């Protein structure tokens, strides 16, 4: 055989062997490069989050009334009497009748609901007050009641609702009345 031919075969064999040995290292390099890019994105997101927290902290330091409003929206004790008073006040202001308030429960919120990455005392102490209430009134009055719930400084979450026409007591009705049944959630910590 020709020496040139043997040299080409040896060269191609050594090239194939080198590529076979380098390919896994190159794939690992690409994998590490992708991991680095993902970590850089995560770092940028966390830095953005920290900057947002710093901005909020500085705005809270400039105006202490924000903290007072947060304490009103999420009080640190489950004072049900204040919630009932607020619901009664909303019904009176809206011109609707609060017929029934029942099934009041206080439950601990699981960390999965709050967020798995939050391990602060807020997530450990968050409680949810749930209650059912029934109201009777005109469409406008009930709408006004719901607007007052929505615009309240206190957080109210409507879990479910039902709106039906009220039964007439004596077979006739001066104005059409509606019954509204609500299931509310009220957070506290």
Residue pairs with C-beta under 8 A, 6 or more apart in sequence:
59 66
60 66
60 67
69 153
72 153
72 154
73 153
73 154
73 155
74 155
74 187
74 188
74 189
75 82
75 188
75 189
76 125
76 188
76 189
77 188
78 106
78 127
78 129
78 188
79 188
80 104
80 106
80 129
83 129
83 131
83 154
83 186
84 101
86 152
86 154
87 98
87 101
87 133
88 98
90 145
90 148
90 149
90 152
91 97
91 98
91 135
91 145
93 144
93 148
94 137
94 141
94 142
94 144
94 145
94 148
95 137
95 138
95 141
95 144
96 135
96 136
96 137
96 138
96 141
96 142
96 144
96 145
96 180
97 135
97 136
97 137
98 133
98 134
98 135
99 133
99 134
99 135
99 136
99 179
100 132
100 133
100 134
101 131
101 132
101 133
101 134
102 131
102 132
102 133
103 130
103 131
103 132
104 129
104 130
104 131
105 129
105 130
105 131
106 127
106 128
106 129
107 127
107 128
107 130
108 126
108 127
108 128
109 123
109 126
109 127
109 128
109 187
111 118
111 119
111 123
111 124
114 122
114 123
114 126
115 123
122 189
125 189
126 187
126 188
126 189
127 187
127 188
127 189
128 185
128 186
128 187
128 188
129 185
129 186
129 187
129 188
130 159
130 183
130 184
130 185
130 186
131 183
131 184
131 186
132 181
132 182
132 183
132 184
133 181
133 182
133 184
134 179
134 180
134 181
134 182
135 142
135 145
135 179
135 180
135 182
136 166
136 177
136 178
136 179
136 180
137 145
137 177
137 178
137 180
138 175
138 176
138 177
138 178
139 176
139 178
142 163
142 178
142 180
145 180
146 158
149 156
149 158
149 184
150 156
154 186
155 186
155 187
156 184
156 185
156 186
157 184
157 185
157 186
157 187
158 182
158 183
158 184
158 185
159 183
159 184
159 185
160 182
160 183
161 180
161 181
161 182
161 183
162 180
162 181
163 178
163 179
163 180
163 181
164 178
164 179
164 181
165 176
165 177
165 178
165 179
166 173
166 176
166 177
166 178
166 179
